[in-house]
Amino acid sequence: MTLTNFTIYAAFMVCITGLAFHRAHLMSALICLEGMMLAIFIGLVMWCYKMESMSLSINPMALITLSACEASTGLAILVATNRTHGSDLIKNLNLLQC
């Protein structure tokens, strides 16, 4: 395993660990999800670079586009939660509490 692969795997695992253990606020969960997507993006870019294929280069662009859409949706949910509940706590997102 090269140092680059280890770094990408470590970044992904740190983000998964952060998502699993620090679930109090929605903003921290969104940052962990964004970190996971960026680690996958860097891994895909490095894989396309290794394969030297131009036909594979659309995959990282599609992933970063979906990541931007996910981030905007998450921020919209964050703003809506702050307006209705007054905080960004994840426990407030339960629909049965409304």
Backbone as XML, in Angstrom:
<?xml version="1.0"?>
<chain id="A" units="angstrom">
  <residue number="1" name="MET">
    <atom name="N" x="0.852" y="-1.173" z="0.000"/>
    <atom name="CA" x="0.000" y="0.000" z="0.000"/>
    <atom name="C" x="0.897" y="1.235" z="0.000"/>
  </residue>
  <residue number="2" name="THR">
    <atom name="N" x="0.640" y="2.108" z="-0.922"/>
    <atom name="CA" x="1.444" y="3.318" z="-1.012"/>
    <atom name="C" x="0.986" y="4.337" z="0.017"/>
  </residue>
  <residue number="3" name="LEU">
    <atom name="N" x="1.791" y="5.355" z="0.182"/>
    <atom name="CA" x="1.467" y="6.413" z="1.145"/>
    <atom name="C" x="0.222" y="7.184" z="0.716"/>
  </residue>
  <residue number="4" name="THR">
    <atom name="N" x="0.049" y="7.358" z="-0.579"/>
    <atom name="CA" x="-1.135" y="8.058" z="-1.078"/>
    <atom name="C" x="-2.405" y="7.279" z="-0.772"/>
  </residue>
  <residue number="5" name="ASN">
    <atom name="N" x="-2.384" y="5.980" z="-1.028"/>
    <atom name="CA" x="-3.553" y="5.158" z="-0.722"/>
    <atom name="C" x="-3.850" y="5.158" z="0.763"/>
  </residue>
  <residue number="6" name="PHE">
    <atom name="N" x="-2.811" y="5.039" z="1.584"/>
    <atom name="CA" x="-3.004" y="5.048" z="3.028"/>
    <atom name="C" x="-3.604" y="6.365" z="3.496"/>
  </residue>
  <residue number="7" name="THR">
    <atom name="N" x="-3.151" y="7.473" z="2.931"/>
    <atom name="CA" x="-3.665" y="8.780" z="3.314"/>
    <atom name="C" x="-5.137" y="8.924" z="2.948"/>
  </residue>
  <residue number="8" name="ILE">
    <atom name="N" x="-5.521" y="8.453" z="1.767"/>
    <atom name="CA" x="-6.920" y="8.533" z="1.342"/>
    <atom name="C" x="-7.801" y="7.657" z="2.220"/>
  </residue>
  <residue number="9" name="TYR">
    <atom name="N" x="-7.348" y="6.427" z="2.503"/>
    <atom name="CA" x="-8.113" y="5.529" z="3.370"/>
    <atom name="C" x="-8.222" y="6.090" z="4.781"/>
  </residue>
  <residue number="10" name="ALA">
    <atom name="N" x="-7.140" y="6.665" z="5.284"/>
    <atom name="CA" x="-7.155" y="7.227" z="6.629"/>
    <atom name="C" x="-8.106" y="8.417" z="6.719"/>
  </residue>
  <residue number="11" name="ALA">
    <atom name="N" x="-8.110" y="9.273" z="5.703"/>
    <atom name="CA" x="-9.019" y="10.417" z="5.703"/>
    <atom name="C" x="-10.471" y="9.951" z="5.675"/>
  </residue>
  <residue number="12" name="PHE">
    <atom name="N" x="-10.742" y="8.933" z="4.880"/>
    <atom name="CA" x="-12.107" y="8.407" z="4.814"/>
    <atom name="C" x="-12.525" y="7.812" z="6.154"/>
  </residue>
  <residue number="13" name="MET">
    <atom name="N" x="-11.638" y="7.051" z="6.783"/>
    <atom name="CA" x="-11.967" y="6.420" z="8.062"/>
    <atom name="C" x="-12.109" y="7.444" z="9.189"/>
  </residue>
  <residue number="14" name="VAL">
    <atom name="N" x="-11.321" y="8.504" z="9.156"/>
    <atom name="CA" x="-11.466" y="9.567" z="10.153"/>
    <atom name="C" x="-12.820" y="10.240" z="10.011"/>
  </residue>
  <residue number="15" name="CYS">
    <atom name="N" x="-13.259" y="10.445" z="8.788"/>
    <atom name="CA" x="-14.573" y="11.062" z="8.566"/>
    <atom name="C" x="-15.706" y="10.137" z="9.000"/>
  </residue>
  <residue number="16" name="ILE">
    <atom name="N" x="-15.579" y="8.840" z="8.738"/>
    <atom name="CA" x="-16.600" y="7.896" z="9.198"/>
    <atom name="C" x="-16.641" y="7.855" z="10.719"/>
  </residue>
  <residue number="17" name="THR">
    <atom name="N" x="-15.472" y="7.875" z="11.355"/>
    <atom name="CA" x="-15.418" y="7.881" z="12.813"/>
    <atom name="C" x="-16.032" y="9.151" z="13.379"/>
  </residue>
  <residue number="18" name="GLY">
    <atom name="N" x="-15.746" y="10.270" z="12.767"/>
    <atom name="CA" x="-16.352" y="11.528" z="13.210"/>
    <atom name="C" x="-17.854" y="11.526" z="13.043"/>
  </residue>
  <residue number="19" name="LEU">
    <atom name="N" x="-18.334" y="10.931" z="11.971"/>
    <atom name="CA" x="-19.783" y="10.851" z="11.744"/>
    <atom name="C" x="-20.437" y="9.916" z="12.751"/>
  </residue>
  <residue number="20" name="ALA">
    <atom name="N" x="-19.744" y="8.867" z="13.133"/>
    <atom name="CA" x="-20.319" y="7.900" z="14.064"/>
    <atom name="C" x="-20.335" y="8.403" z="15.505"/>
  </residue>
  <residue number="21" name="PHE">
    <atom name="N" x="-19.305" y="9.123" z="15.910"/>
    <atom name="CA" x="-19.175" y="9.488" z="17.319"/>
    <atom name="C" x="-19.597" y="10.908" z="17.660"/>
  </residue>
  <residue number="22" name="HIS">
    <atom name="N" x="-19.610" y="11.810" z="16.708"/>
    <atom name="CA" x="-19.952" y="13.207" z="16.986"/>
    <atom name="C" x="-21.212" y="13.584" z="16.217"/>
  </residue>
  <residue number="23" name="ARG">
    <atom name="N" x="-22.332" y="13.023" z="16.647"/>
    <atom name="CA" x="-23.590" y="13.226" z="15.925"/>
    <atom name="C" x="-24.506" y="14.225" z="16.617"/>
  </residue>
  <residue number="24" name="ALA">
    <atom name="N" x="-23.966" y="15.123" z="17.389"/>
    <atom name="CA" x="-24.830" y="16.048" z="18.121"/>
    <atom name="C" x="-25.403" y="17.130" z="17.203"/>
  </residue>
  <residue number="25" name="HIS">
    <atom name="N" x="-24.576" y="17.706" z="16.365"/>
    <atom name="CA" x="-25.000" y="18.819" z="15.518"/>
    <atom name="C" x="-25.033" y="18.405" z="14.054"/>
  </residue>
  <residue number="26" name="LEU">
    <atom name="N" x="-25.980" y="18.970" z="13.328"/>
    <atom name="CA" x="-26.118" y="18.674" z="11.904"/>
    <atom name="C" x="-24.930" y="19.197" z="11.115"/>
  </residue>
  <residue number="27" name="MET">
    <atom name="N" x="-24.390" y="20.326" z="11.521"/>
    <atom name="CA" x="-23.264" y="20.905" z="10.784"/>
    <atom name="C" x="-22.036" y="19.994" z="10.845"/>
  </residue>
  <residue number="28" name="SER">
    <atom name="N" x="-21.753" y="19.393" z="11.993"/>
    <atom name="CA" x="-20.602" y="18.487" z="12.081"/>
    <atom name="C" x="-20.830" y="17.232" z="11.242"/>
  </residue>
  <residue number="29" name="ALA">
    <atom name="N" x="-22.066" y="16.753" z="11.169"/>
    <atom name="CA" x="-22.371" y="15.601" z="10.317"/>
    <atom name="C" x="-22.180" y="15.953" z="8.848"/>
  </residue>
  <residue number="30" name="LEU">
    <atom name="N" x="-22.587" y="17.147" z="8.452"/>
    <atom name="CA" x="-22.409" y="17.569" z="7.058"/>
    <atom name="C" x="-20.936" y="17.719" z="6.697"/>
  </residue>
  <residue number="31" name="ILE">
    <atom name="N" x="-20.144" y="18.210" z="7.625"/>
    <atom name="CA" x="-18.708" y="18.351" z="7.366"/>
    <atom name="C" x="-18.063" y="16.980" z="7.224"/>
  </residue>
  <residue number="32" name="CYS">
    <atom name="N" x="-18.470" y="16.018" z="8.058"/>
    <atom name="CA" x="-17.929" y="14.654" z="7.935"/>
    <atom name="C" x="-18.332" y="14.027" z="6.607"/>
  </residue>
  <residue number="33" name="LEU">
    <atom name="N" x="-19.576" y="14.216" z="6.185"/>
    <atom name="CA" x="-20.005" y="13.681" z="4.890"/>
    <atom name="C" x="-19.237" y="14.322" z="3.739"/>
  </residue>
  <residue number="34" name="GLU">
    <atom name="N" x="-18.987" y="15.605" z="3.851"/>
    <atom name="CA" x="-18.237" y="16.289" z="2.794"/>
    <atom name="C" x="-16.789" y="15.801" z="2.755"/>
  </residue>
  <residue number="35" name="GLY">
    <atom name="N" x="-16.208" y="15.541" z="3.904"/>
    <atom name="CA" x="-14.855" y="14.985" z="3.944"/>
    <atom name="C" x="-14.785" y="13.603" z="3.317"/>
  </residue>
  <residue number="36" name="MET">
    <atom name="N" x="-15.815" y="12.786" z="3.561"/>
    <atom name="CA" x="-15.865" y="11.465" z="2.942"/>
    <atom name="C" x="-15.956" y="11.573" z="1.431"/>
  </residue>
  <residue number="37" name="MET">
    <atom name="N" x="-16.779" y="12.479" z="0.955"/>
    <atom name="CA" x="-16.920" y="12.655" z="-0.491"/>
    <atom name="C" x="-15.615" y="13.164" z="-1.113"/>
  </residue>
  <residue number="38" name="LEU">
    <atom name="N" x="-14.914" y="14.039" z="-0.423"/>
    <atom name="CA" x="-13.646" y="14.543" z="-0.961"/>
    <atom name="C" x="-12.578" y="13.455" z="-0.983"/>
  </residue>
  <residue number="39" name="ALA">
    <atom name="N" x="-12.575" y="12.575" z="0.023"/>
    <atom name="CA" x="-11.620" y="11.464" z="0.014"/>
    <atom name="C" x="-11.913" y="10.520" z="-1.152"/>
  </residue>
  <residue number="40" name="ILE">
    <atom name="N" x="-13.181" y="10.240" z="-1.403"/>
    <atom name="CA" x="-13.549" y="9.390" z="-2.541"/>
    <atom name="C" x="-13.184" y="10.081" z="-3.852"/>
  </residue>
  <residue number="41" name="PHE">
    <atom name="N" x="-13.404" y="11.391" z="-3.930"/>
    <atom name="CA" x="-13.059" y="12.145" z="-5.137"/>
    <atom name="C" x="-11.562" y="12.078" z="-5.424"/>
  </residue>
  <residue number="42" name="ILE">
    <atom name="N" x="-10.749" y="12.280" z="-4.408"/>
    <atom name="CA" x="-9.300" y="12.228" z="-4.602"/>
    <atom name="C" x="-8.869" y="10.823" z="-5.003"/>
  </residue>
  <residue number="43" name="GLY">
    <atom name="N" x="-9.495" y="9.805" z="-4.393"/>
    <atom name="CA" x="-9.193" y="8.430" z="-4.776"/>
    <atom name="C" x="-9.544" y="8.146" z="-6.225"/>
  </residue>
  <residue number="44" name="LEU">
    <atom name="N" x="-10.691" y="8.634" z="-6.677"/>
    <atom name="CA" x="-11.078" y="8.433" z="-8.077"/>
    <atom name="C" x="-10.154" y="9.172" z="-9.043"/>
  </residue>
  <residue number="45" name="VAL">
    <atom name="N" x="-9.753" y="10.370" z="-8.668"/>
    <atom name="CA" x="-8.840" y="11.127" z="-9.527"/>
    <atom name="C" x="-7.506" y="10.407" z="-9.636"/>
  </residue>
  <residue number="46" name="MET">
    <atom name="N" x="-7.011" y="9.902" z="-8.520"/>
    <atom name="CA" x="-5.733" y="9.182" z="-8.558"/>
    <atom name="C" x="-5.855" y="7.885" z="-9.361"/>
  </residue>
  <residue number="47" name="TRP">
    <atom name="N" x="-7.003" y="7.213" z="-9.256"/>
    <atom name="CA" x="-7.212" y="5.985" z="-10.022"/>
    <atom name="C" x="-7.261" y="6.275" z="-11.523"/>
  </residue>
  <residue number="48" name="CYS">
    <atom name="N" x="-7.967" y="7.340" z="-11.906"/>
    <atom name="CA" x="-8.024" y="7.709" z="-13.331"/>
    <atom name="C" x="-6.647" y="8.114" z="-13.846"/>
  </residue>
  <residue number="49" name="TYR">
    <atom name="N" x="-5.870" y="8.767" z="-12.983"/>
    <atom name="CA" x="-4.516" y="9.155" z="-13.383"/>
    <atom name="C" x="-3.644" y="7.925" z="-13.595"/>
  </residue>
  <residue number="50" name="LYS">
    <atom name="N" x="-3.800" y="6.912" z="-12.717"/>
    <atom name="CA" x="-3.015" y="5.680" z="-12.857"/>
    <atom name="C" x="-3.401" y="4.893" z="-14.101"/>
  </residue>
  <residue number="51" name="MET">
    <atom name="N" x="-4.696" y="4.862" z="-14.409"/>
    <atom name="CA" x="-5.180" y="4.084" z="-15.554"/>
    <atom name="C" x="-4.885" y="4.776" z="-16.874"/>
  </residue>
  <residue number="52" name="GLU">
    <atom name="N" x="-4.617" y="6.074" z="-16.843"/>
    <atom name="CA" x="-4.304" y="6.873" z="-18.024"/>
    <atom name="C" x="-5.384" y="6.762" z="-19.094"/>
  </residue>
  <residue number="53" name="SER">
    <atom name="N" x="-6.623" y="6.838" z="-18.659"/>
    <atom name="CA" x="-7.743" y="6.722" z="-19.585"/>
    <atom name="C" x="-8.594" y="7.985" z="-19.500"/>
  </residue>
  <residue number="54" name="MET">
    <atom name="N" x="-8.813" y="8.608" z="-20.625"/>
    <atom name="CA" x="-9.631" y="9.818" z="-20.642"/>
    <atom name="C" x="-11.119" y="9.496" z="-20.519"/>
  </residue>
  <residue number="55" name="SER">
    <atom name="N" x="-11.507" y="8.265" z="-20.857"/>
    <atom name="CA" x="-12.922" y="7.914" z="-20.765"/>
    <atom name="C" x="-13.361" y="7.758" z="-19.308"/>
  </residue>
  <residue number="56" name="LEU">
    <atom name="N" x="-12.426" y="7.520" z="-18.396"/>
    <atom name="CA" x="-12.753" y="7.390" z="-16.975"/>
    <atom name="C" x="-12.783" y="8.731" z="-16.247"/>
  </residue>
  <residue number="57" name="SER">
    <atom name="N" x="-12.353" y="9.797" z="-16.895"/>
    <atom name="CA" x="-12.226" y="11.082" z="-16.212"/>
    <atom name="C" x="-13.563" y="11.754" z="-15.937"/>
  </residue>
  <residue number="58" name="ILE">
    <atom name="N" x="-14.661" y="11.244" z="-16.474"/>
    <atom name="CA" x="-15.969" y="11.831" z="-16.201"/>
    <atom name="C" x="-16.475" y="11.414" z="-14.817"/>
  </residue>
  <residue number="59" name="ASN">
    <atom name="N" x="-16.001" y="10.280" z="-14.313"/>
    <atom name="CA" x="-16.470" y="9.792" z="-13.017"/>
    <atom name="C" x="-16.174" y="10.752" z="-11.865"/>
  </residue>
  <residue number="60" name="PRO">
    <atom name="N" x="-14.962" y="11.287" z="-11.716"/>
    <atom name="CA" x="-14.744" y="12.253" z="-10.631"/>
    <atom name="C" x="-15.566" y="13.531" z="-10.788"/>
  </residue>
  <residue number="61" name="MET">
    <atom name="N" x="-15.793" y="13.962" z="-12.005"/>
    <atom name="CA" x="-16.595" y="15.175" z="-12.206"/>
    <atom name="C" x="-18.054" y="14.938" z="-11.815"/>
  </residue>
  <residue number="62" name="ALA">
    <atom name="N" x="-18.563" y="13.769" z="-12.129"/>
    <atom name="CA" x="-19.933" y="13.439" z="-11.725"/>
    <atom name="C" x="-20.035" y="13.352" z="-10.205"/>
  </residue>
  <residue number="63" name="LEU">
    <atom name="N" x="-19.015" y="12.785" z="-9.564"/>
    <atom name="CA" x="-19.023" y="12.669" z="-8.113"/>
    <atom name="C" x="-18.957" y="14.030" z="-7.436"/>
  </residue>
  <residue number="64" name="ILE">
    <atom name="N" x="-18.136" y="14.926" z="-7.932"/>
    <atom name="CA" x="-18.022" y="16.242" z="-7.309"/>
    <atom name="C" x="-19.299" y="17.055" z="-7.542"/>
  </residue>
  <residue number="65" name="THR">
    <atom name="N" x="-19.983" y="16.822" z="-8.668"/>
    <atom name="CA" x="-21.262" y="17.480" z="-8.913"/>
    <atom name="C" x="-22.323" y="16.991" z="-7.934"/>
  </residue>
  <residue number="66" name="LEU">
    <atom name="N" x="-22.384" y="15.689" z="-7.731"/>
    <atom name="CA" x="-23.334" y="15.142" z="-6.762"/>
    <atom name="C" x="-22.993" y="15.581" z="-5.348"/>
  </residue>
  <residue number="67" name="SER">
    <atom name="N" x="-21.720" y="15.725" z="-5.047"/>
    <atom name="CA" x="-21.303" y="16.190" z="-3.737"/>
    <atom name="C" x="-21.743" y="17.631" z="-3.498"/>
  </residue>
  <residue number="68" name="ALA">
    <atom name="N" x="-21.665" y="18.466" z="-4.524"/>
    <atom name="CA" x="-22.119" y="19.852" z="-4.391"/>
    <atom name="C" x="-23.634" y="19.910" z="-4.181"/>
  </residue>
  <residue number="69" name="CYS">
    <atom name="N" x="-24.358" y="19.046" z="-4.885"/>
    <atom name="CA" x="-25.813" y="18.987" z="-4.690"/>
    <atom name="C" x="-26.163" y="18.509" z="-3.290"/>
  </residue>
  <residue number="70" name="GLU">
    <atom name="N" x="-25.426" y="17.541" z="-2.794"/>
    <atom name="CA" x="-25.650" y="17.044" z="-1.436"/>
    <atom name="C" x="-25.359" y="18.122" z="-0.404"/>
  </residue>
  <residue number="71" name="ALA">
    <atom name="N" x="-24.304" y="18.889" z="-0.617"/>
    <atom name="CA" x="-23.959" y="19.961" z="0.316"/>
    <atom name="C" x="-25.020" y="21.054" z="0.324"/>
  </residue>
  <residue number="72" name="SER">
    <atom name="N" x="-25.522" y="21.412" z="-0.839"/>
    <atom name="CA" x="-26.548" y="22.464" z="-0.879"/>
    <atom name="C" x="-27.848" y="21.988" z="-0.246"/>
  </residue>
  <residue number="73" name="THR">
    <atom name="N" x="-28.203" y="20.731" z="-0.451"/>
    <atom name="CA" x="-29.405" y="20.190" z="0.182"/>
    <atom name="C" x="-29.238" y="20.141" z="1.698"/>
  </residue>
  <residue number="74" name="GLY">
    <atom name="N" x="-28.066" y="19.716" z="2.152"/>
    <atom name="CA" x="-27.806" y="19.676" z="3.590"/>
    <atom name="C" x="-27.843" y="21.053" z="4.226"/>
  </residue>
  <residue number="75" name="LEU">
    <atom name="N" x="-27.292" y="22.042" z="3.549"/>
    <atom name="CA" x="-27.338" y="23.400" z="4.095"/>
    <atom name="C" x="-28.757" y="23.963" z="4.096"/>
  </residue>
  <residue number="76" name="ALA">
    <atom name="N" x="-29.559" y="23.596" z="3.106"/>
    <atom name="CA" x="-30.959" y="24.026" z="3.096"/>
    <atom name="C" x="-31.721" y="23.402" z="4.266"/>
  </residue>
  <residue number="77" name="ILE">
    <atom name="N" x="-31.450" y="22.136" z="4.552"/>
    <atom name="CA" x="-32.078" y="21.482" z="5.700"/>
    <atom name="C" x="-31.598" y="22.127" z="6.994"/>
  </residue>
  <residue number="78" name="LEU">
    <atom name="N" x="-30.331" y="22.496" z="7.051"/>
    <atom name="CA" x="-29.786" y="23.156" z="8.233"/>
    <atom name="C" x="-30.462" y="24.495" z="8.487"/>
  </residue>
  <residue number="79" name="VAL">
    <atom name="N" x="-30.648" y="25.282" z="7.451"/>
    <atom name="CA" x="-31.312" y="26.583" z="7.599"/>
    <atom name="C" x="-32.766" y="26.400" z="8.010"/>
  </residue>
  <residue number="80" name="ALA">
    <atom name="N" x="-33.455" y="25.432" z="7.390"/>
    <atom name="CA" x="-34.855" y="25.185" z="7.747"/>
    <atom name="C" x="-34.987" y="24.714" z="9.191"/>
  </residue>
  <residue number="81" name="THR">
    <atom name="N" x="-34.067" y="23.879" z="9.644"/>
    <atom name="CA" x="-34.098" y="23.405" z="11.028"/>
    <atom name="C" x="-33.824" y="24.539" z="12.000"/>
  </residue>
  <residue number="82" name="ASN">
    <atom name="N" x="-32.869" y="25.399" z="11.663"/>
    <atom name="CA" x="-32.585" y="26.535" z="12.537"/>
    <atom name="C" x="-33.764" y="27.493" z="12.626"/>
  </residue>
  <residue number="83" name="ARG">
    <atom name="N" x="-34.476" y="27.663" z="11.540"/>
    <atom name="CA" x="-35.628" y="28.574" z="11.561"/>
    <atom name="C" x="-36.801" y="28.004" z="12.350"/>
  </residue>
  <residue number="84" name="THR">
    <atom name="N" x="-37.031" y="26.707" z="12.235"/>
    <atom name="CA" x="-38.196" y="26.127" z="12.909"/>
    <atom name="C" x="-37.917" y="25.724" z="14.342"/>
  </residue>
  <residue number="85" name="HIS">
    <atom name="N" x="-36.740" y="25.152" z="14.617"/>
    <atom name="CA" x="-36.458" y="24.626" z="15.952"/>
    <atom name="C" x="-35.497" y="25.492" z="16.754"/>
  </residue>
  <residue number="86" name="GLY">
    <atom name="N" x="-34.785" y="26.393" z="16.127"/>
    <atom name="CA" x="-33.876" y="27.274" z="16.840"/>
    <atom name="C" x="-32.483" y="26.721" z="17.060"/>
  </residue>
  <residue number="87" name="SER">
    <atom name="N" x="-32.217" y="25.483" z="16.665"/>
    <atom name="CA" x="-30.878" y="24.922" z="16.811"/>
    <atom name="C" x="-30.642" y="23.897" z="15.701"/>
  </residue>
  <residue number="88" name="ASP">
    <atom name="N" x="-29.391" y="23.447" z="15.611"/>
    <atom name="CA" x="-29.068" y="22.459" z="14.580"/>
    <atom name="C" x="-28.806" y="21.082" z="15.181"/>
  </residue>
  <residue number="89" name="LEU">
    <atom name="N" x="-29.407" y="20.794" z="16.319"/>
    <atom name="CA" x="-29.231" y="19.489" z="16.940"/>
    <atom name="C" x="-29.931" y="18.410" z="16.117"/>
  </residue>
  <residue number="90" name="ILE">
    <atom name="N" x="-29.266" y="17.295" z="15.946"/>
    <atom name="CA" x="-29.821" y="16.214" z="15.128"/>
    <atom name="C" x="-31.035" y="15.595" z="15.799"/>
  </residue>
  <residue number="91" name="LYS">
    <atom name="N" x="-31.074" y="15.601" z="17.136"/>
    <atom name="CA" x="-32.217" y="15.001" z="17.813"/>
    <atom name="C" x="-33.516" y="15.793" z="17.543"/>
  </residue>
  <residue number="92" name="ASN">
    <atom name="N" x="-33.396" y="17.029" z="17.086"/>
    <atom name="CA" x="-34.578" y="17.814" z="16.730"/>
    <atom name="C" x="-35.142" y="17.447" z="15.360"/>
  </residue>
  <residue number="93" name="LEU">
    <atom name="N" x="-34.413" y="16.652" z="14.579"/>
    <atom name="CA" x="-34.874" y="16.300" z="13.237"/>
    <atom name="C" x="-35.862" y="15.148" z="13.240"/>
  </residue>
  <residue number="94" name="ASN">
    <atom name="N" x="-36.157" y="14.578" z="14.367"/>
    <atom name="CA" x="-37.122" y="13.502" z="14.452"/>
    <atom name="C" x="-38.508" y="14.052" z="14.120"/>
  </residue>
  <residue number="95" name="LEU">
    <atom name="N" x="-39.179" y="13.460" z="13.142"/>
    <atom name="CA" x="-40.465" y="13.973" z="12.693"/>
    <atom name="C" x="-41.569" y="13.761" z="13.731"/>
  </residue>
  <residue number="96" name="LEU">
    <atom name="N" x="-41.409" y="12.804" z="14.623"/>
    <atom name="CA" x="-42.426" y="12.542" z="15.636"/>
    <atom name="C" x="-42.434" y="13.584" z="16.734"/>
  </residue>
  <residue number="97" name="GLN">
    <atom name="N" x="-41.382" y="14.392" z="16.853"/>
    <atom name="CA" x="-41.322" y="15.411" z="17.877"/>
    <atom name="C" x="-42.005" y="16.697" z="17.450"/>
  </residue>
  <residue number="98" name="CYS">
    <atom name="N" x="-42.317" y="16.868" z="16.193"/>
    <atom name="CA" x="-42.873" y="18.128" z="15.702"/>
    <atom name="C" x="-44.265" y="18.376" z="16.221"/>
  </residue>
</chain>
